[in-house]
């Protein structure tokens, strides 16, 4: 019977973090599930990711260097990768054996798929009562929409978050990243760690039901009670934060934009001083935060008249000296040039089998005593199949050979194996 203690793992001796000793089996694709697994792997969990022989769909997303996916190098980092054809019964048996010794199981198939394979939680928990099963789907494991295909962008549309994104005179916009998938992956990892904490008391696992639409819906929190109590339907506000004025993007003389936030009275006075427009302090339209919230257009007009007369760098300097919260709108080139990102180790590089080294986003959050680490970048498909399966007590080398010959498992033949422990993360 599974207890509160983590399972022995096959991690390298360089593994660190609060989740060291916990084993995670990740049977998920694209973004939400792999991101959930990546978060757990960053903090020391031994994450074994299962892909088909052709690779996870995430390997087809984003830019490549040759045939190597740069996105996969990041989101699959710190994971041991095995390849199984889950359409074959033999693969389902292998998965079941892996789950006997796992602490967390991440899956993102359409609800009911695992049950069709005989791998529902009712079965898995009999064999491993302490197993925490993370189920990621578009609309949850039950309800009238549960069988709809679940994609982040469509779930985001239903959540209400998409309707609030963009400018009011244009159709709803999307953020140029898989936002809802990332939000859901974060909630899923949070739920998994909560379940591990509870398991310390009960010794029992449980199911985490993480729905894409609910994860996105939770981010429109202030608008929910407003509609329930007042019937207010929130609308797109562009660069503004409604009811919090001034808080907007303002154009500069050199064609850039600067975000300025000065809604509180103390910061507003500092902004007015920096603008040298003390006359605005006695303007009744701007006397209090509530007054400013009632006159956002007039307020923004006054500030924009000032910002358009100065270049971005000059405005940044003036506002920094006045202690007014402000920032240019960074692009990725700005981020790579910024000293703060490097000082905070937010652009580490890690050893990569295919790329040599790969630069990626750093670990968040930063723990003072048990921080996470990046031990290696995402590996090729099937890199660790034989190593992982060979550690199972129920499979011998001859069994794995037969599975490989039958197309149930796949091992990358040109693999160099684990001859050296990859260098840990560093800041370029």
N, C-alpha and C positions, 0 to 999 in steps of 0.2 A: 504493500500500500504506500502511496506517495505521502510523504510527510511535509512539514514546512521547510525542510532542508532542500537546497538546490541539488540537482543531479551532477555527477562528475561529468566533465566536458573534455573535449579534445582541443581546447584553446592553446595558443602558444603561451610560453612563460611570460611574454611581455604584456598579456592582457591585464587591464586594470579597470577600476570603476566599481560602483556599488552593486552591479548585477553580475559580477564574476561568479561563476559556479552555476548560474542558471542556464538551462538549455531551452532554446526557442526553435521550433520548426515553422518555417514560413512557406506556405503554399498560397502565394498570392501574386498578382501581376499588376503591371503598369505603375501606379504611383502610391495610392493610399496604404496598401498593405506593405509594399517594400519600404515606404518611409517609416511606418510603424516599426518594422524590423530593424531598420537602420538606426533609429533612435535607441532601441534596446541594445544593439550591437555597439554603439558608440560608448555606452556606459558599462561594457564588459560582458554582456550576455553572449553565450556561444550560440550564434544564430546560424542555423543550417537552412539555406534557401533552396527550394525545389523549383526547377525550371523544366520545360520541355527541351528536347534536344536542339530545337531551333532557337531557343532562348526566350527570355521574357520580352514582352512587347515593349518594355521600357528601353530596350536596347535599340529600338528603331526610332526613338524620340530624340530630338536635339541634334547637335552637331557630332561629326565623327572625325577622327584622324585615321585615314585609311579605312579599315573595317572596324576599328575599335570605337565603341560608343563612349563619349565623354560623360554623358549623363549617367550611364551605368557605372562608370568608374567611381562616381560619387554615391549614388543611392544604394549601390550594392557593396559598399565598403565594409570592411570588418566581418563579412559573412563568408562562411564556407558554402560552396556552391555544388549542388548535385543535380543531375538530370534524370528525371523519371517521366515515362509516358503514362500519365494518369488515366488514360483511356483503357489501359490494359489491367487485368485483374491482378497480375503479379505485382504491379506498381502499388496498387492499393494495399496489398499485403505488406510490402516494404514500408509504406507510410505508417501503417498500423504498428509495425515493430518499432519504428522511430518514435512514435508517440507514446509508447510504453515507458520511455525513459525521458520524456520531455516535461518541462515546467509550463511552457506556453506554446500554443498552437495558433498561428495566424492564417486565416483563410478568407478569401473574398469572392467565392463563387456565388451564383444566384441561390437564394435560400432554397433548401431542399436537396441541393446537389450532393452534399456530404452524406445525407441520409440515404440517397439512392445508392451510394457506394458502400453503405453499411458502416459509415464513419461518422454518424451523428454523435452528439455529446452523450446521449443515453448509452451508447455502446462504449465510447472511448472512456467515459468516467468510471465504468465498471472495471476496466483494466487498469486505469490510472486515476484514482479518485481525486488526486490533487491537481489534475490538469486544468489549466486556465485556457479556455478556448476563445480566441478573439475572432468575431465574425463581422466582417466589414461588407456592407452592401449599400445599394442606392437608397433603399427605403425601409430597411429594417427586416427582421426575420418574420414579422407578421404584419397584418393590415392589408387593405385592398390594393395597395401599390407594390406589395412585396415582390411580386413576380415580374415587375417591369425591369428592363435592362437598366442597370445603374451606372451612370457616368457622372463624373464630377460636375461638368458644365450643365447638364440637364437637371441634376439634383440641386445645383445652385440656383437655377431658374425657379424651381418650385419653392425653394427656401425663402424667397423674398430678398435675399442679399443682392442678387443680380439687378433687381429693379432699383436699388439704391446706388448703383455704381455708374458713374459717368456724369455728363452734363445734362441739365434739365431740358435743353432744346434738342437733344439727340437721343437715339435709341440706347437702351442699356448697354454699357460697355462690359468687357471682361478684362480682368488682369491677365497679362501675358505670361501666366504660369498656372499650374494646376492648383489653384488656391484651395478649392473645397476638398480636394484629395489630401492636401497637406494638413488642413484643419482636422479632417477626420482621422488621419494617421496619428496626429498628436493626441487627440482624444482617446484613440484606441490604445496607444502606449501608456497613457495616463491610467486608463481603466485596467490594463494588465498589471501595472505596478500596484494599484490599489488592491487588486485581487490577490496578489502575492502577499501584501501586508495582512490582509484578512486571513489568509491561509496560515499565517503564524499562530493565529488563535484556534482556528477550527481544523486545520489539516486538510481542508477540502478546497477543491477548485470550484470554478463557476464559469458561466458564459458571459462574455462582453459583447453586447449587441450595439455596434457602432454604425449608424446610418449616415450616409453622406448628406442627405437633405437636412437632417436634424442638427448635424454639426455646423453646417452653414447657417441654419435658422438661428442657432444660439447666438450668433454674432450680430443679430439685429435687436438685441435685448432691449435697448431703450424705447424702441418703437412699439413693442408689444403691449405694455401697460397703457401707453398713450392711446392706442386704438381702442383697447378694451374700455377705458374710462371715458374717453372724449370723442372717439370715432375718428381720430386724426390718422390720415393715411400719409405716411412719410413719402417724400419724393426725392429724386436725384437732386443733388445740390452742387455738383461740380467740385471745385476746390474748397468750398465752404464747409464748416461744421455748423449746421443750423442751431440758433440759440446761443452761439458762442462767438462773439464778435469783438474785435477783428480776429479772424482765423481763416486765412485764405492764401491763395497764390497771387503774387503781384508781379507784373512785368518789369523788366529792367531795361536800361538804355541800350544794352548790348544784346537784346533779344533773348535773354534767359528769363527764368522765373525764380522767385524767392518765396518760401513759405514763412509767414509771420504769424505768431500766436501771441496775442496781447489782450485777452478778454478781461482778466482781473484788473481791478483798479490800480494796483501798484505797478504792474507791468505796463498797463496802458499809459500811465503817467511817464514812465521811462521811455516808451516809444514816442510819445508826443515831444518829450525833451530832445530825443535824437532827431526828430523831424524839424525841430525848432518851430513848432506850431502850437505854442501855448494858448493861442486863442481858441483852440478846439476844446480845451479843458472847461471853458465857460459856455460852450455851445450846449444847449439843453438837450439836443438830440443824442449827445454822447456823455451825458453827466454820470450815468450809472451803467453797469453791465446790462440791466434790463432795457434801458433807453437805447443802448447801442444795438441790442438784439432786435429792437423794433425798427432800426434804421440801417440795415446792413449795406444797402446800395450806397447810401450817402457816405457811410464810413469807408467803404472800399474805394470809393471815388477819391476821397481825400488822400488815402494812403498811396493809391496807384499814381496819383499826380506827383507824389514825392519820389516813388521808386523809379518811375520812368525817366527821371532826370539824372539817374546815377547808374554806373555800371555795377554788375553783380558783386565783384570783389570789394568795391568801395562800400556797398550796402552791408556786406557781411562784416566788414571791419567796424563800421559805425554801430551796427546793432550788437555786435559782440562786446564792444566797449560799454554800451548802455545796458548790458545784461538783459537783452530782449531775446526770447527764444525765436530763432530764425535759422533757416537752412536752405541752401540751393537744392534743387531737385537733382539728385545724383543719378547719373547713368553708370553702367558697369565700369567704364573707363575711369570715372571719378572715384569709384570705390577702390579700384586697384592702385590709384595714385594717392589715396588718403592714408596718412600715417597712423590714424587711430585704428583702422581696421587691422593693420599689421601689428600694432602694439598689443592688440587684444587677441591675436592669433586667430583671426577670422578668415585668413586666406592660407591655410596650411596646404602643403603638398604631401603626397604619400606615394610609396612605391607601387608601381603598376606593372603587371606581367606584360601587358600589351603596349603601354604608353611610356614606360620608363619611370616617369613621375606624372602625377595628375594633381592639379590644383583644384580645390573644392571649398565649400563653405565649412567654417569651423564648427566646433561643438557648442551647443547651447542647451541648457544653461551651464555656467561654470561653477563647479562644486569645489570648495576650498580644500577638503581633505580627501575626497575620493573622486577626483575628476575623471572624465572619460578620456579616451585616446583613439587616434586613428592609426591602426597598425598596418593596414594595407588597403589599396584601392580595390574596387570591384574587379573580380577575376573573370576569365573566360567561362563559358558554359561548361558544366561538368568537370570543372577543375578538381573538385574534391570528392567525387563520387565514390571511388574505391576506398579512400581513407575513411570516410564517414560510415559507409556500409560495412567495411571490414571490422569496425569496432563493435558492431552488433553481435551479441552472443549467439543469436539464432541463425546467422549467415556465415558460411565458410567461403573461402576464396572460390571454390568450385561452384558454389551457388551463385556467386556474383558473376562468374564467367557465363553461366547459363542464362542469367537474366540479361546480360549484355548481348549475348548472341540472339536472344529472342526480341531484342529491341525494347525491353522494359526499362533498362537503365542505359546511360551513356556516359563514357569517360573520355575526356580530352586526351588523346594518345600522346600528343607532343608536350604534355605537361611536364614541367621540371620537378613537380612535387613540392614538398616542404623542405627543401635543402637548406634554406636559410630563413631566419626570422626577418621579415621586412622591416625596414627602418620606420620608426614612428613618425608622427606628424611633425612638421616643421613649418615655420613661416618663411616664405620666400623673401 
